[in-house]
C-alpha cells in the first residue's frame, strides 16, 4: 500500500491488550513523514497494545511541523524529528531536551519500470561507477523527485549530498543547480508523504529517500558512500562543509540525518510512555527491522526528566 494512502491524522487506536484496561490518555505524535509507515502500522498499534494508552499520529516535514508547533497551530505532546534542528527551534517554550537514538542515510530510490532503470540498476550493483549517476540525473527527460528543503531536512540533505558529490567526483561547482535547478523547484519538489507513492506509480524515474523508506516499501535503490549519505553522526564535521541557501536567504549546513524524539509542552503520562516504548527493546527492534541504523541513545538539552535518563540507561 503506498505510503501516501495512510491518513495524516488517525483516530486513537483501540483498547490495549498488553497492559490490561485502556488508560485515559493519548500520545499525540507529530513525526517526520519518513516515519509514517513505521509509526502507523507498527509502533503506534504496538504501543497501544503494550501500554493501554491511545495513539494519534500526524506526519509532515520536520521543519514544517516545528513551525506549526511553535506557532500553536498544532499541539502534539511528542515530536519525532529527522535531525535535531527542528526540535531545537522549539527551545525553550515547547521543548528543552531530546533523545537521539537512530539514523537513516540517504539513498536514491528508483522505479524498476523506468526507461532509465537498467542504467540505475547497473550503478546500484556496482557494475557502473557511481559518478555516472549524477550525469544520468541531469539527462533530458529524467524525472527526479525530492522534498522541499524549506520544510524538510531530507530535502536539504539531498541538495547538500549533490554538493558533496560534486566535490568528491569533480563534477563541477554547478552540479547542484544543473541537476536540481533551484532549491525549491516546483518540477521536482513534492510532499514527503507523497513522494515515494509518485515513484511507485511511475510518475518519477527516481526520488530521494531514506534507506528506511526504501527498505519498508521494497523499492530498488542506489546506496551512497557514508561520506555523502548523511547517515553517520561521526562525520558531522565533514557533512557541515555542505551548505544550502534557502529562498529566504537563510544558509543551512549539512548535518547527520538522525532520528530524535522529545516531549512537547507540559507532557503527559501517555507521551512519556510513548517515548519509553520507542526506546525499549521492542521499539528499537522495530526501528532496526525497518531499515534504521540504531545509535546508542543520547540525551541533549536541559531539564531532562529522570524517567528519560532511566529509559536511556535501560536501552544501553
N, C-alpha and C positions, 0 to 999 in steps of 0.2 A: 504494500500500500504506500503510495508516495507520501513523503513527509508532510507536504503542504495540505493534505487532506485532514490532518489532525487539527481540531479547533484550537485556537489560541487561548481560549479561556474555557476550562472544563468545570463542570459541576463537581462538587466534592464526591470522592469515591464512596463506595458502600461501606457497610459496617466492617470493622476489623475482626479478624478471627484469631490472630495470634495473641492478642492482648486481652481477649475477653470482650467486655462491653465497650461500645464506642465512647470515646472521650468527647466532652463538649469543647471542641476546638478544631481549627482548620489551619494547616500550613498553607499560606498563600504565597506561592513561589514564583517570582519573576526570574526568568532564566534566559541565557543566550540561546538563540534559535537553533544552534547546532546540537543542543541538548534535548530537543523536543521529543524525538522518538524514544530516547532512553528514559526521560522523565515520565512521559505519559503512558508508555507501555510497560515499563519495568519498575523504576524507582518509586513513582507515585503509588501504584497499586500495592507494591510490596511494603512500603512504609505504612500504609493504612492497615494492611493485614497484620503487620507486626506490632503496631502501637495503638491502633484503635482511633487515632486522630483522622480527621478528614484531610483532603488534599485538593488544592486548586492550583493550576499552572497557567502562566502567561509567558509566551515566547516572544523574542524580538532581538534586535541588535543590542548588544550590551551597553554601548554608549547612549543609544536612544532610550533604553529603559532607565538608565541612570538619570537622564534628563527629565523623564516623566516622573520618576520617584522624587527627585529634588524639587520639582515644581508642584508636587502634591497632586498630580493628575492620576496617579495610581498609588495604592498603599499596600504593597505586599509586606509580609513580615520576614521573608527570606529572599535574598538576592544571590543568584549564581551567575557569575560573570566569566567571560573569557578575558583574562588579564586583570591585573589589579587596578588599573587606572579608573575604570567605571565606578568601582566601589570607593576609591579614594576621593572621587568627586562628590561623594555624599558626606564626607567628613565636615564638621563634627556633628551636624544636626541629626542626620539619619543613620549614620553608622560610624564606628570608631575603630573597628578591627575587622580582619578577615583571615580565613584559613585557606592556604594554598595546598592542594592535595593531588592534582593530576595535571597532565599536559596533553596536547594533541597537535602534532605537527601538521603543517600544510601539505597537501598533495594536489595534483591536478587530476580530477575525475573526468572520464570521457565516455561518450556514448558508443557502445560497441558496434552500432549500426551506422555511425557517421562515415562519410566517404573518406575521412581522414583517419579512421580507426586503424587500418593496417600500419600506417606510419607511427601512430601513437603507441600501438601495441609493441612495435619494434623498439621504440625508445623505452617503454616500460620494462621490457625483457632485458635491456642492456645490449641488444644487437645493434642499435643505432646510438650514437653518442647523445648525451643529454643536451648539449648546446643546440642540437637540431630542433629540439622542442621550441625554442624561442623564435627560430626562423619560421617554424610552422604556425605559431600563434599569430604571426603578422601576415600570413598568406591571404591573398584575396579570397573572400568568401568564407573564411573561417569564422564560425560563430562562437565567441567566448563569453562566458558569464562570470560575474563576480559580484560581491556585495558592496554596499555603499560605505566608503571609507569615512564618511562624516558621521555615521551612526554605528558602525560595526568594526570591531578590532580585526576580524578576518579580512575585511576589505582593505584596511590599512596595511596589514601584513602582506597581502598578495602584491600590492604595488611595491612595497619595500623588498619583497622577495625578488621581483624582477630587477630592481635596482642593484641588489647584491649580486644577482646572477650576471648582470651586465658587467660588473667589475671583475667577477670571478672568471668569466668566459670571454672577456674582451669583446663584448657586444656593442660597445659604444654608449656614450652617456645619454643618447636619445632613445635608448631601447624602451624605457617605461612608456614614454609618450608615443613611440612608434607602435608598440604592442597594445597599449591600453587607452590611448587617446588622452582625454582629460581625466583627472582623478574621479570626477563624478560624470561618467559618460553614459547618457541615457540608453545607448545601444547595447551596453554591456552590463549595467548595474541593475540588480533585481533584489527583492526582499530575500533575506537569508532563508526564511522558512519556505520559499517557493523555488529557490534556485535549483536544487537537485531534482525537484519534480519536473522542471522545464527540461533538464538534461535527460531524464528518463523518458520524457515524452518526445524526444527528438527535436526539440526546438533549439538546442545548442549542440555544438560539437564537443565542447569541453567546458568545465567550470572549476573555479576554485572550490576547495573543500578541505575539511579536516580529515585526517586519516580515519578518525572515529566515524564520520559520516559515510565515507566510502565503505568501511567495514560493515556497518549496520545495514546499509542499503544495497550491499553486494554489487557495488559499481566498480568497474575496472579503473585503475588509477596509475599514475606515474609518481613514484616516490621521489623525493628530492633529498639532496645531501643535508645533513644536520646543519651545515654552515649557512644554509639559506632557507631551511624549513620552519624556523622559529619554534621548534619543539623542544629545545634543550635549555633549561634555565642556566646551565653552566656557561652558555655562550652569550649571556646578556650583554656584555661589553661589545662583542662583535656585531650583534643584531642592532645595537644602538647607533651604529655608524650609518645605517639606512635612515633616510628622512623623507617625509612627505609633507608638502604644503597644501592644506585643505582650502576649499574655496573662500573661506572667511579670512584666510591669512595665517591661521594657526599652523605652526610647524610641529609635527609629531615625529618621534623617534621610534625605531623598531624595538620591540620587546617580546619576550617569550610568551607563547600562547598557552598560558596556564589556566587551570580551572580554579576559581576562587569562590568562596561562599561566606556570607555574613548574615547576621540577624539585623533586620531593619527596624528602626524606631525602638519602642519600649520592649519589643519582643513578646513572646508568649510561650507557654509550655509546648504548644504544637510546633512552633518554629524551632525551639530548642531540640525537640525530639526529631525533627526532620534533619537538622544538621548532624545530630548524633548518629542517625541512621546512615546518612551519606558517608560518614567517616568510619562506620562499623565494618567488620569483615565482610558482611553480606553486601553492603553498599559498595565497598571497594572492589569486590569480586565482579559486581555488575558493571562497574566502570571499566575494569580490565577486559572483560568479555566483549564490551562494546568498542574496543579499539583504543582506549585511552592509555597513556603511559602513567603508571602510578608514581607519585612522588612521596617522599616522607612528609607527612602533613606538618606544616609550619605555620604558626600564627604571627601576624603582623598587626601593629597598631597599639592602642591603649585601651584601658578599661575592659580588658578581656575577662569574661566571667570564668569562675573556677570550673564550671562544667565543661567549658570549651577545652581548657587545658587538660582536664581529665579524659575527655574524648580523644584528644590527640595522643596522650600517653598510651591509651588502650590500643590505638591504631598502629603504634610503632612496634 
